[in-house]
Amino acid sequence: MSHTDLPRPDPTGSRRTQPQGVRQPIDTFTNTPALVLDRRNDILAWNPRGHLLLAMHLAPGAPEHPAPRPNLTRMLFLDDRTRDLYPHWQDEARLAMASLRLATGYHPHDKRLAERTGELTMNNESLLHPDASDPRVIAYSARFGAGSEAVLRLLAATLRVPDTGIATSVD
């Protein structure tokens, strides 16, 4: 056999089967639905309860094979059975899209990830722009006694905002 006859690695990982040992962590969850996901949210493994909860309409062995491997985000957007599991589907969908975009930023050369993100973004444009009627609160705090707390106190003094004396515990 010459070196040209040897299988070449696929940079997208599409020929990969389940990584060795991927089931081990979830097999310990006997009473809890559990999944193992890759960065694209492809389901690499599920325990029996995870399969029953999210995809009992799919073959139990579907995650073991790369070609038909289910993708949790795609299921969330394109599978009515999965969508029905989420009473606040819009919120879950926005979180899923944000997670995909973040992963795409961390892995800019992952073509399959970029394609998945583009596919779901283009078909769900309403999720890109949250309703103006959905208020969001963003607050910044520092752990009591941390250097960042001193910086926030300095900022408050600079703006002449009275110190409320309320200690925060999140950094």
C-alpha positions in Angstrom: 0.0 0.0 0.0 1.5 3.4 -1.0 1.2 6.5 1.1 -1.4 7.8 -1.4 -3.7 4.9 -0.5 -3.8 5.8 3.2 -6.9 7.6 4.4 -6.2 11.3 5.0 -7.4 13.1 8.1 -10.5 15.2 7.6 -9.9 18.7 9.0 -13.6 19.2 9.6 -13.8 16.0 11.7 -16.8 14.7 9.6 -15.3 11.2 9.4 -14.7 11.0 13.1 -16.8 8.4 15.1 -17.4 8.8 18.8 -14.2 9.7 20.6 -13.0 7.0 22.9 -14.5 7.3 26.4 -17.1 9.9 25.5 -19.9 7.9 27.0 -18.1 7.3 30.4 -19.1 10.6 32.1 -22.8 10.4 31.1 -23.2 6.7 31.9 -23.0 7.6 35.6 -26.1 9.8 35.3 -28.7 7.0 35.7 -31.6 9.3 36.7 -30.7 12.4 34.8 -30.9 13.1 31.0 -27.4 13.8 29.8 -25.6 14.6 26.6 -22.1 15.1 25.4 -21.8 17.9 22.8 -18.9 19.1 20.7 -18.3 22.8 19.9 -20.8 22.7 17.1 -23.5 21.2 19.4 -23.3 17.9 17.5 -24.5 15.2 19.9 -21.6 12.9 20.5 -23.4 10.7 23.0 -26.6 10.6 25.1 -27.7 8.4 27.9 -31.0 6.6 27.6 -32.9 9.4 29.4 -31.3 12.1 27.3 -32.3 10.2 24.2 -35.9 9.8 25.4 -36.2 13.4 26.5 -34.7 15.1 23.4 -34.9 12.7 20.5 -36.9 9.5 21.0 -37.9 9.9 17.4 -34.3 9.3 16.3 -32.4 6.1 16.5 -30.7 5.5 19.9 -27.3 5.0 18.1 -27.6 8.2 16.0 -24.8 10.0 17.8 -22.3 7.2 17.2 -22.2 7.8 13.4 -20.8 11.1 11.9 -23.1 11.4 8.9 -26.5 11.3 10.6 -25.2 12.7 13.9 -27.9 14.9 15.4 -27.1 18.5 16.3 -28.9 20.0 19.3 -29.1 23.5 17.9 -30.5 22.4 14.6 -33.0 20.3 16.4 -34.0 23.3 18.5 -34.7 25.3 15.4 -35.9 22.8 12.8 -37.5 20.0 14.8 -41.0 20.7 16.1 -40.7 17.9 18.7 -37.6 19.6 20.2 -39.1 23.1 19.9 -42.2 22.0 21.9 -39.9 21.0 24.9 -39.2 24.7 25.5 -42.1 26.8 26.8 -39.9 29.9 26.3 -38.5 28.8 22.9 -37.5 32.3 21.8 -35.3 32.8 24.9 -33.7 29.3 24.4 -33.2 30.0 20.7 -31.4 33.4 21.3 -29.1 31.7 23.8 -28.3 28.9 21.3 -27.5 31.4 18.6 -25.3 33.5 20.9 -23.5 30.3 21.9 -22.9 29.4 18.2 -21.7 32.8 17.3 -19.3 32.7 20.3 -18.0 29.3 19.2 -17.5 30.6 15.7 -15.4 33.5 17.0 -13.2 31.1 19.0 -12.9 28.7 16.0 -12.9 31.0 12.9 -11.4 28.2 10.7 -14.1 25.7 11.5 -16.0 25.7 8.2 -18.8 23.4 9.4 -19.4 25.6 12.4 -19.5 28.7 10.3 -21.9 27.1 7.9 -24.2 25.9 10.7 -24.2 29.4 12.3 -24.9 31.0 8.9 -27.7 28.5 8.1 -29.5 29.1 11.4 -28.9 32.8 11.4 -30.3 33.4 7.9 -33.4 31.3 8.6 -34.1 32.9 11.9 -33.3 36.6 11.4 -35.9 37.7 14.0 -33.5 36.2 16.7 -30.8 38.6 15.7 -32.6 41.7 17.0 -34.3 41.2 20.4 -37.6 43.0 20.9 -37.1 46.6 22.1 -39.9 45.7 24.6 -37.7 43.1 26.2 -35.7 45.1 28.7 -32.4 43.9 29.9 -30.5 44.8 33.0 -26.7 44.7 33.0 -24.9 45.4 36.3 -21.2 45.3 37.2 -20.0 44.5 40.7 -16.9 43.4 42.5 -16.0 41.0 45.2 -15.8 42.7 48.6 -12.2 43.6 49.3 -11.0 42.9 45.7 -8.9 45.5 43.8 -11.8 45.9 41.4 -14.1 47.0 44.2 -11.7 49.9 44.9 -11.8 50.8 41.2 -15.7 50.8 41.3 -15.6 53.0 44.4 -13.2 55.4 42.7 -15.5 55.5 39.7 -18.5 56.3 42.0 -16.5 59.0 43.7 -15.5 60.5 40.4 -19.1 60.7 39.3 -20.2 62.0 42.7 -22.6 59.1 43.1 -23.2 58.5 46.9 -21.9 55.2 48.2 -24.9 53.1 49.2 -22.8 50.9 51.5 -24.2 47.8 49.9 -21.5 45.2 49.5 -21.5 43.0 46.4 -20.2 39.5 46.2 -19.9 38.7 42.5 -16.7 39.6 40.7 
